């Protein structure tokens, strides 16, 4: 397994860790009524933030290894802009 494949796998795992808790959010919002539930949601929020930044850094490394070719795609630029904007507003 070469470095690019290994980093791509890590990038995918970070994406799952980033998106996974957000898919459960409607169900978890019921936890807001209890202190233990709020602590759980706070931990999930931290996990989403850490995974998101790992996703961004991993993506930048993958872009560098591909000689920045993906950056020429419009959807990639939009995705990066939305992610950075959402993280800036959220944190």
PLY file of the C-alpha trace (Angstrom):
ply
format ascii 1.0
element vertex 91
property float x
property float y
property float z
element edge 90
property int vertex1
property int vertex2
end_header
0.00 0.00 0.00
1.49 3.32 -1.00
1.27 6.56 0.98
-1.49 8.03 -1.17
-3.77 5.01 -0.63
-3.11 5.04 3.12
-3.91 8.76 3.35
-7.02 8.27 1.24
-8.26 5.59 3.65
-7.60 7.92 6.61
-9.44 10.69 4.78
-12.47 8.44 4.29
-12.45 7.39 7.97
-12.30 11.06 9.01
-15.23 11.80 6.67
-17.29 9.06 8.29
-16.40 10.37 11.77
-17.36 13.88 10.61
-20.70 12.95 9.03
-21.77 10.05 11.27
-22.86 12.01 14.36
-24.65 14.59 12.23
-26.91 11.87 10.78
-28.08 11.07 14.33
-28.71 14.68 15.33
-32.52 14.64 15.11
-32.66 11.66 17.46
-30.02 13.12 19.79
-31.78 16.46 20.14
-34.11 14.78 22.63
-31.07 14.44 24.91
-30.97 18.21 25.40
-33.49 17.87 28.22
-31.01 16.10 30.53
-27.52 17.17 31.71
-26.01 13.83 30.67
-27.51 14.29 27.21
-26.02 17.76 26.90
-22.61 16.34 27.84
-22.99 13.67 25.15
-23.91 16.27 22.54
-20.94 18.41 23.60
-18.59 15.44 23.09
-20.13 14.73 19.69
-19.70 18.39 18.74
-16.02 18.18 19.66
-15.65 14.95 17.66
-17.23 16.57 14.63
-14.89 19.56 14.91
-11.73 17.46 15.28
-12.74 15.07 12.50
-13.59 18.01 10.25
-10.19 19.60 10.67
-8.48 16.23 10.15
-10.58 15.86 7.02
-9.45 19.26 5.77
-5.77 18.63 6.53
-5.90 15.15 5.00
-7.59 16.56 1.93
-4.89 19.20 1.56
-2.19 16.54 1.76
-4.00 14.48 -0.86
-4.31 17.56 -3.07
-0.60 18.21 -2.69
0.21 14.64 -3.68
-1.97 15.03 -6.79
-0.22 18.30 -7.75
-3.32 20.29 -6.76
-5.28 18.89 -9.74
-8.56 18.55 -7.83
-8.46 22.20 -6.88
-9.26 23.07 -10.50
-12.69 21.41 -10.11
-15.51 23.76 -9.20
-17.14 21.37 -6.74
-13.88 21.05 -4.83
-13.53 24.80 -4.47
-17.14 25.10 -3.32
-16.71 22.23 -0.85
-13.59 23.79 0.68
-15.21 27.21 0.91
-18.34 25.81 2.60
-16.32 23.75 5.07
-13.99 26.57 6.05
-16.91 28.98 6.33
-18.93 26.59 8.49
-15.96 25.92 10.77
-15.21 29.64 11.11
-18.80 30.39 12.08
-19.08 27.41 14.43
-15.86 27.90 16.34
0 1
1 2
2 3
3 4
4 5
5 6
6 7
7 8
8 9
9 10
10 11
11 12
12 13
13 14
14 15
15 16
16 17
17 18
18 19
19 20
20 21
21 22
22 23
23 24
24 25
25 26
26 27
27 28
28 29
29 30
30 31
31 32
32 33
33 34
34 35
35 36
36 37
37 38
38 39
39 40
40 41
41 42
42 43
43 44
44 45
45 46
46 47
47 48
48 49
49 50
50 51
51 52
52 53
53 54
54 55
55 56
56 57
57 58
58 59
59 60
60 61
61 62
62 63
63 64
64 65
65 66
66 67
67 68
68 69
69 70
70 71
71 72
72 73
73 74
74 75
75 76
76 77
77 78
78 79
79 80
80 81
81 82
82 83
83 84
84 85
85 86
86 87
87 88
88 89
89 90
